[in-house]
Each structure stands twice: as C-alpha cells, then as structure tokens.
Amino acid sequence: MGSEYHFSGRATSPGSSRYYSVRMALPALRNPLALIYEWQWELQAIYYRCSDPGVALTKLQ
C-alpha cells in the first residue's frame, strides 16, 4: 500500500472488508478511515474483554 497507509493492524487486517474499504478509498481518506476503524475496534474490545463494569467504565473514561 505504500507510505500513505499507516494503520495496518487489528481493525484492518488483510482480507477483511475494512481492509479493502481503506485500500480502495481515495488516498487522502485512507488514514482517517483506518483511524476510525481502529478507534471503533478499541471501543468494541472494551466490551468483550472487561467482565467488571467498573473497569470498563474506567477504560472508557
């Protein structure tokens, strides 16, 4: 993808629909779109990884 794409990771793993949506986006939109996907992945991960509501609330804050 070159130097214009800096967010290859958990949220945009190769082969996923998010990966291809970032790859096919306009070059100026690739990094912002990948960053939004990464942020969304982190928020969803809090829900799945935390069993204590107090810990989850602290992470969200």
N, C-alpha and C positions, 0 to 999 in steps of 0.2 A: 504494500500500500504506500510505502514511501514515508517521507518525513512529515507529511501533512496529517498523518493519523497517529495519535499518541496514546490511545486508550484501548489497546487490545488487552482484554482481561476477562474476568468472570462474567461480566454483564454482556460482553460482545464476543463470546467465544466463536472461533471459526466454525462455519457450518450452520450457525443459528440464524434465525430470521433477522434478529437485531444486527448481526454482523453484516448481512447483506444490505440491510437498510442503510447502515452507516457507509458501507463501501460504495453504494450506488447514489448516495446523496451528493449534492454539489460540494466541491472541495471546501468552500467557506463554511459549510454547515456540518462537516464531519465531526470535528472536535466537539462543538456544542451538543450535537445529538448523542455522541458517545458518552459525554459527561452526564447528560440527563439519564441515560440508561444506567450508568454506573451508580448514580445517586439513588435511582429507584431500586436497584438491586440491593444496595446497602440498607435502605429502609425496610424492604421486604425481609431481609436477612435477620433483622432485629426480631421480627415477629416469630420466625421459625427457630431461632437459636436461643431465645430467652424464655425460660419457664417461670421466672419470678416477675410479676408485674412491676415491682419497684425497680428492678434492674432495667427492664425495658424502658420504663419512663425516664430513668436517668440517662440512658443512651440516646433517647430521642431528644432530650433537652440539650 
